[in-house]
Amino acid sequence: MNNMPINPLSCATEGAGGPTGTWRSHRPVIDTNQCTGCLMCWIWCPEGVIAKEDRAINYDYCKGCGLCAKECPAHAITMIKEADHE
């Protein structure tokens, strides 16, 4: 077995343009009752905006790509329209 630590693909950082979540059309919402803690969302998030400890999402940098929802084996993440959240 490979004993290498598992890390996310990237980490959330502020770019030259500042926070990048302002143009998102959909946002991921995690159902904590359905979440199994498998961390697939944390691993696959291309922006590294999902916290490993509690799966909190940093919406300032989430671009709403939906990869976390697609990769969640428990189907605990739903993409909702940003306008429906406000």
Steps between C-alpha positions, in 0.01 A plus 500: 500500500601854434539692828532844343282768661193610309486870416251714307579600144557864598450752779279808503703815453415855411604587148584839354129563441400419859226251594384294203163372621305814407412382149381154604152405365454190722634415845557160662305432818600202714235302685694419817251228593571318174876565493707192589826689548676323213677827402454446126370859473811628677731297277333588168424870552720672240502823703572340839211685667357211704637459853621152588390520864134593460442529123423873535513671160680829447249663265730799445708278272257224393433537128198265504643245257304215662786250499454442873134409445585273208769311693306462828413127526234571766329766282518733801583809292237687301569786261246777550454818299678790661184711463303242703747531787469876545 
